Amino acid sequence: MQFALAGFTKDDVSISLDNRKLTVKGESKGMEFPEGSEYLHKGIATRKFTDIFTLPEFVEVIGAEFKDGILNIALEKQVPEDKLPKQIAIN
């Protein structure tokens, strides 16, 4: 799972998992401008966001990495042995 988060830093983003609900939140502090300063154009949006995903059964979050404005969340399906399909022998 990937998010393009231009303008955000690792400290602006949080990830939580509760009862199979994966929540990704971001709130950019943005660039700090001295009081009274003006600028002509601010090209990167810095609004806050919250995305919530319900993970399928047996899918686990195994890690996350933030690099160059891209947040990668690694997911893995871990099906227990007793839930895997079985071959039944015919007698």
Secondary structure, DSSP 8 states (H G I E B T S, - for coil): -EEE-TT--GGGEEEEEETTEEEEEE--------TT---S---S----EEEEEE--TTEEEEEEEEETTEEEEEEEE---GGGS-------
